[in-house]
């Protein structure tokens, strides 16, 4: 005999793990019975076989019963929801989380977890609706709160799926656009209202409700691109335009829509010869000023810029124009806002309990517990979601160094060594290997890129050879050395030639990405333009030289937006690129340089075909520090480019380049061209003999020569 008063109390207090065993349609010795849970109601009605009938109040807290006159099925009756709509009874359906789903999740290898947890369109017994599921293993009770039940945490208790820690509830006939959260009561009695960690869409900040959205309704038009991508390798030009979606260009609103940006950006990338765009995180985040790096929704595009389908249009349109899309992805940490992942079920669920492992002192954020299988599964499935549902072409994994080291950003005594006494985060390393392995297995041809600033060995080496399995690694050492050198007055550069040549000692130890990213033009570091020494003409010449040096150096390329117009101010996430500067000849010339460099780079296979092979690079002369000149060969299949960089503002005639057996040498690019704002001191003819060739050194310029051998 059921004690209905006790059950009602447990429902009210969020202590009922299985409301379905009481509520819904049940068979008893006295026949069938329908029980409804309507806390606070005095009357309750339902529809049985097409007739409206009244249920009997059998407990003052809100349990009602009705006994059908004949045997019925769950499809023969409907109930009134608290919003007054009539629909099938949520508590009459069997669980939709299967045993295998739960097993794979707890084992950390459910690679399509986003089809199980969160809010998904599903059908049960021929009835369509939304299936809600959330992981909260230490909760005493979980309820669905939403606009359809007036955000009443008493109204829709969820069912526990036992040891898996999953709670679920199927709501028949629910429509897209429903706003919802989960009300979670900890075993200690604390009640929290949480956004869905697996939500595909959310309200625009400062609101935080999750929104039901179907991410499988977009009709993709990029089949040719997706098929071609499967066969891609790294022996190709990769020239990336890094951008912050909200501050690229003003569209007259606080934030542009993905669709608006897609049309303009695709045209711009084609004009400027960028092969990919890389977006600063577009996952949902509460704070604009974090630029998206403090993520609260690891499966949701930020509603600032539109819906998930708007983003799918963005990717689709870029693909149809031959442009790849790379996303910044942030598995290293998450913000500690109460509505999000932090202490989700009242315990340190996604993070570590001990702040020495679970709190990030640099960013005042929580660190994921990479030793917990369900947590790594959450992150693995997030990465796979963006490749699967959103068709993206790569992930740039942020702050990898902070994941690899237990003492990252910590002083002595503020961190806990691993089991072997060292500072390596063994669980994070295993997660990264798992991540790269499964991504490449399921989505061949996509790029996994590490922003990793330490000397950790093998970041971009294959996993089977002891590496982490990334395709590419940001070359932070090259960036720091290069900017340090470029910012010096030319008169002192001869004492620092090593800053530029040192990178070739390790250039082929990893597969490197050369980056001039957003990180270099924020936090009072100044713009790239203001880093350059000398009067204005030298600043522009230095920038042209810097960009062309990057193009010539082995490694793939990345420019942050605004680099092409020569901004004087730091990047402002609330503003836009200073496009107005293009009315001035030097600024316009700088953009023309980057455009022509991009097209030249894509055309010349010697600049990318052997980026990660020492046989694609050969020094000609790196020792002429007195004149701040160094020269080298880039080599492709049957193609040879001699590249000369001159880092002083002097014009020097009759400079000798030692290169034996050259038959013909022709200048094919010079950053000193008047088209780019230079002095136009070009090498229209080059004297060649058996020992080399003679040129004139353009001031603060890169000169590129096509070489034919005898």
Secondary structure by P-SEA (a helix, b strand, c coil): ccaaaaaaaaaaaccccccccccccccccccbbbbbbbccccbbbbbcccbbbbbbbccccbbbbbbbccccccccbbbbccccccccccccccccccaaaaaaaaacccccccccccccccccccbbbbbbbbbbcccccccccccccccccccbbbbbcccccbbbbbbcccccccccccccccccbbbbbbccccccccccccbbbbbbbbccccccccaaaaaaaaaccccbbbbbbbbccccccccccccccaaaaaaaaaaaaaaacccbbbbccccccccccccccccccccccccccccaaaaaaaaaaaaaacbbbbbbccccccccccccccccccccccccccccccccccccbbbcccccaaaaaaaaaaaaaaaaccccccccccaaaaaaccccccccccccccccccccaaaaaaaaaaaaaaaaaacccbbbbbbcccccccccccccccccccccccaaaaaaaaaaaaaccccccccccccccccccccccccccccccccccccccccccccccccaaaaaaaaaaaaaaaaaccccccccccccccccccccccccccccccccaaaaaaaaaaaaaaaaaaacccccccccccccccccccccccccbbbbbbbcccbbbbbbbbcccccccbbbbbbcccccccccccccccccccccccccbbbbccccbbbbbcccbbbbbbbbcc
